[in-house]
Each structure stands twice: as C-alpha cells, then as structure tokens.
C-alpha cells in the first residue's frame, strides 16, 4: 500500500469512487472554499486536511457542483 492509498483510505470507498467520477476528464474546476480543484488527487488531499464535519460539507458541495 502506497502513502497515497493509505491517505485516501480515510475517505470511504463510495466517496473515493464518486470523486474519481467527478474529476475524471474535468476541464472546469470545482471551487470549494475559494480553491479550484481539477483532479481527484487535489480534491482528496484537500478533503483530508479538513475536520470531519467540514470534510463532509466540502464533499457534499463537490457533489452538488458536479451534478
């Protein structure tokens, strides 16, 4: 298991799968807290820096913007 895999495991499997779908081939960034995200890796790293409540809120906002 790589370091990235261990870090990403803090997100649930369904969350990781949805984020990968959201960011696959994205050309317009999803903006959360004034920060643009174009890739799954950028988004997941950001989410992992947040406390649980803020992480859930940011994840839901990413999901909303992608829809």
C-alpha positions in Angstrom: 0.0 0.0 0.0 1.4 3.4 -1.0 1.3 6.5 1.1 -1.4 7.9 -1.2 -3.5 4.8 -0.8 -3.3 5.0 3.0 -4.3 8.7 2.9 -7.2 8.1 0.6 -8.4 5.3 2.8 -9.6 8.0 5.3 -12.3 8.7 2.7 -14.9 6.0 2.3 -14.8 3.8 -0.8 -18.1 5.3 -2.2 -16.7 8.8 -1.6 -13.4 8.0 -3.4 -15.4 6.4 -6.3 -17.7 9.4 -6.7 -14.8 11.8 -6.5 -12.9 9.9 -9.2 -16.0 10.1 -11.4 -16.4 13.8 -10.7 -12.8 14.7 -11.6 -12.3 12.2 -14.5 -11.6 14.4 -17.5 -12.8 17.6 -15.8 -12.0 20.8 -17.7 -13.7 23.3 -15.4 -12.7 23.3 -11.8 -14.9 22.6 -8.9 -14.4 25.6 -6.5 -14.6 24.8 -2.7 -13.8 27.5 -0.1 -12.4 29.7 -2.9 -10.0 27.0 -4.0 -10.3 25.4 -7.5 -9.9 21.6 -7.9 -9.4 19.9 -11.3 -8.1 16.5 -10.2 -9.2 13.7 -7.8 -5.8 13.9 -6.1 -6.0 17.7 -5.4 -9.6 17.3 -4.1 -8.9 14.3 -1.9 -5.8 15.8 -0.4 -7.8 18.9 0.4 -10.6 16.9 2.0 -8.2 15.0 4.2 -6.9 18.3 5.7 -10.3 19.2 7.0 -12.0 18.1 10.2 -14.8 15.5 9.8 -17.7 18.0 9.7 -16.0 20.4 7.3 -14.9 17.4 5.1 -18.5 16.2 4.8 -19.7 19.6 3.9 -17.0 20.1 1.3 -17.6 16.7 -0.2 -21.3 17.4 -0.5 -20.6 20.7 -2.2 -18.3 19.0 -4.7 -21.0 16.5 -5.4 -23.6 19.3 -5.8 -21.4 21.3 -8.2 -20.6 18.3 -10.3 -24.3 17.5 -10.8 
